[in-house]
């Protein structure tokens, strides 16, 4: 009985870690990148040395969370995505049952984990080389297409998990009936609303022009809101008393 309780606690702890990683990633990247440039760590000979070429600090705002791959926070970006993928692969949950249309929990988390790994392995493409690129290369369009496609599928799968998988119960008839299920539903709607806003700002001319005029990096901010909803849903799922 004690061993079973320990396993349950470990499972809930794993869920919470997924939530912490999702919530903390955008802030860790922004703060870490800001500290690296403003403390001039790149100029400290005891910490850094340049093998070739020159690195110029510009400390500009990033278009996307994915652009942090090319900053000193690149390892943190990749490592966090790999950790999230690892936890998602371990997650089981409910299997698909008769009368249900959507796949089981394990399928969805494995799919999201694969997408997270693809996002980490295939970096976003940049329109041109930047002087503050911390890498020795930038990816080209074909790699970027894989990155963007995997990122979209990753967020879509997270939204589906909130709307469907997290609202499952022991019986199909009780789907979405528990008190915590409204919270998951809200998180799922928030993720899809963020994706729709990205699409609108990208395709609607006056929104795109407004974002450009006001230096509003809509892709970064709406990716961040998606991760906040994602992380919040997993933290809620990690509460021992919630279902």
N, C-alpha and C positions, 0 to 999 in steps of 0.2 A: 504493500500500500504506500509506504514511504517512497519507494523507488518510482512508483507510478506518479505520485505527486511531484517528485523532482523532475520527471520527464515533462509533465504538463508545464511546470514553471520554466523549464529550459525552452520549451516551445514558445511560450508567451514572451520570454526574453528575446528570442530570435526575432519575433515579430516586431518588438519594440526597436531592435537594432536596425531593422529595415526602415522603420519610421524615422529614427534619428539620422540615418544617412541621407534619406530623402530631404528632410527638413534642413539639415545642416550644410549640404553641399553648396548651394548658391552663395551663402554667407561666408563659408570657409574660403571659397575661391576669390571672392571680392576682397575680403579682408587680407588674405594671404598675399594676393597680388599687390594690393596697396602698400602693405608693409614692406614688401621686397623692394619696391621702387622708392618709397619715401624714406626708408632707412638706408637706401643706397647699398644694399647688401651685395649687389653685383659689382660694386667698386671695392669691396673688402678683400684684399689679397689673401687673408687668412681663411676665407670661406669660398671664394670663387676664383677661377682663372679661365681666361679665354684661350682656347686652342688655336683659333684662327678667326679672322674677321673682326668686326666691331659690333658691339651691342649698344644700341642707343635707347635709353629709357624715354618713353613717351607717356606712359601711365594713362592711356586713354580709356574711355568706357568701351566695353566689349559688346559686339553685336549680338552675341549668343553665348550661352553657357558653354557651348562646345568650343568656342574660340579660345577658352582658357587652356585648351590643349597646347596651344603655342606659347603660353606664358610659363613662368616658373612654377605655376600651379598645375602643370600638365600631368605630373605623376599623381597628384591628389585627385584630379578629375578621373583619370583612368583607373586608379586604385579603388576609388569609391564605387564606380560603376561595376568593377569586377566583384567587389564585396557584395553589392546589392544582388548581382547575378547569382553569386554563390548561395546567398540566403534564399533567393527565390527558387533555386534548384532543390533546396532541402525541404521546401514547404510542400505539404500534401493536401490537407483539407478534405472536402467532400468530393466523392466521385460523381460522375454524371449518372443520374437515375432515370428510370422510365418516366416519361412525361415532361422531361426537361429538354429544352432546345440547345442551350449553351453548353460548351465543353466543361469537364470537371475542373476543380481547382488546380490540380497538379498540372494539367495541360496548359492552363492559362499562365501559371507562374513560370513554367519551363519556357513557354513561348516568350514571355516578357524577359526572362533571363537571357535567352539567346539574343534578343534585340538589344539588350543592354551591352552584351559583349561585342556585338557588331558596331554599336556606336563608339565603344572604346577602341576597337581595333582599327576601324576605318575613320580617320579624322575628317572634319569638315574641310572643304576647300576654301581658299581665300582668293579674292580677285587679283591680288598682287602681293609681292613679297613685302613684308613690313620690317622696319629697322629694329623693332623690339621683339622679333621672333626669337624665342628661346630654343627653337629647334633648328636643325640644319636643313630642313626641307619644309615645303608646304604641299599638301595633296592637290591633285588635279580633279577636274569635274567628275570623271567616272567614280572616283573614290567618294567624292562628296555626295553623289546620288545615293550610294549605298548607305552612307551615314544618315542622310536626311530621311530616306525611306525607313531605315531601322528605328530612327528617333520617333517618327510619326507612329509607327506600329507599336513602339514601346509605350507611348503615352495613351494610345487607343486601348491597348490591353490593360493598362492601369485603370482607365476609366471603366472598362467592362467589369473588372474585378470588383470595383467599388459598387457598381450598380447591380451586379448579379451575384458574383461568387461570395462576397462578404455578407450577403443578405440571405444566404441559404441557411436552412435549419435541418434538424434530424429528419423532418418529413417535408415533402414537396408542398403539401397544402399550407404549411406555415411560413412559406417564403415571404420575407419582408415584413413580418408581423412584430418583431421584437423592437424594443425602444431604441436600441442602438442602430437599427437598420436605417432610420431616417438620416442619421449622421453620415453613414456610408453613401446613401443616395445623394446627399448634398455634396459630398466630396467628388463623386463621379460626375455630377452635373458641372461642378466647378472645373474639373479637368477638361471636359468636352467644351465648355464655354471658353476656356483659355485657348484651346486649339482653334475654335471658330474665330476668336478675336485675332489670332495670328493670321489666319487666312484673310480676314477682312482688311486688316492693315496692309497686307501684302498686295491685295488685288484691287481694293477701292482707291482710286486716284487721290481723292481729297484727304483720306485718312493717311495714306502713304506720304503725301506732301506735308501734312501737319506733323507727322512723326519726324520727318527729315528736318523741317524748319525748327522744331523744338528739341532736336537731339534726343528724341524719345526712342530708346532701343527696345521696341515693342517685342521683338523675338526673345530677348533676354528676360524681360519682365514677365511675359506670359508663360515662358518656360518655368520661371521661378514659381509663379502661382500654381502651375500644374504640380510641381514637386512638393509644394506646401500642402496641397490637398492630398497628394499621394502619401506623404509622410504622416500627416494627421490621421489618415484612415488606418495606417498600419499601427500607429501608436494606440489608437482606440482598440484595434483588434488585439493588441498585446496586453490589454487589461484583463486580469484573470477573471473578473466578474462579468465581462462583456461577452457577447456571442456574435 
